[in-house]
């Protein structure tokens, strides 16, 4: 994730946006999120921040759902 310029037309999945593997850990997600937030601060880039936050929350929900599924097994 060395390039923090966002081309939203090429982003189809939140996982693709953050450059994570399908088996990502929460710590990897947080690290990627923080690196984008340092560049796209909410007061300077409100629209980009909203999209980044939405992608982050979507992946957090995926982690929570996967943990729930494992508990049911």
C-alpha positions in Angstrom: 0.0 0.0 0.0 2.7 2.4 -0.9 0.5 4.5 -3.1 -2.1 6.4 -1.1 -3.8 8.1 -4.1 -7.3 6.7 -4.4 -8.8 5.9 -7.8 -12.4 5.1 -6.6 -13.4 3.9 -10.1 -11.1 0.9 -9.7 -12.2 0.0 -6.2 -14.9 -2.7 -6.2 -14.3 -4.3 -2.8 -13.2 -2.8 0.5 -10.5 -5.5 0.8 -9.1 -4.4 -2.5 -9.0 -0.8 -1.4 -6.8 -1.5 1.6 -4.7 -4.1 -0.2 -5.4 -6.9 2.2 -5.5 -10.6 1.6 -8.7 -12.6 2.2 -7.3 -13.9 5.5 -6.5 -10.5 6.9 -6.3 -9.8 10.7 -7.8 -6.9 12.5 -4.4 -5.5 13.2 -3.5 -5.4 9.5 -6.8 -3.6 8.8 -6.2 -1.0 11.5 -2.7 -0.3 10.2 -3.9 0.2 6.7 -6.8 2.4 7.8 -4.5 4.6 10.0 -2.1 5.1 7.1 -5.0 6.5 4.9 -6.4 8.6 7.7 -3.1 10.3 8.1 -3.3 11.5 4.5 -7.0 12.0 4.1 -8.0 13.9 7.2 -11.7 14.4 7.7 -11.5 18.1 7.9 -9.5 18.4 4.7 -11.0 15.6 2.6 -14.5 14.9 4.0 -15.7 12.9 1.0 -12.7 10.6 0.8 -12.7 10.2 4.6 -16.4 9.0 4.4 -15.5 6.4 1.8 -12.5 5.2 3.7 -14.5 4.9 6.9 -17.2 3.0 5.1 -14.7 0.5 3.7 -13.1 0.1 7.1 -16.4 -0.5 8.9 -17.5 -2.9 6.2 -14.4 -5.0 6.8 -14.8 -4.8 10.6 -18.3 -6.2 10.1 -16.9 -9.0 8.0 -14.4 -9.9 10.8 -17.2 -9.9 13.4 -19.4 -12.1 11.2 -16.5 -14.6 10.6 -15.8 -14.8 14.3 -19.6 -15.4 15.0 -19.7 -18.2 12.3 -16.7 -19.9 13.9 -18.4 -19.8 17.3 -21.4 -21.6 15.8 -19.3 -24.5 14.4 
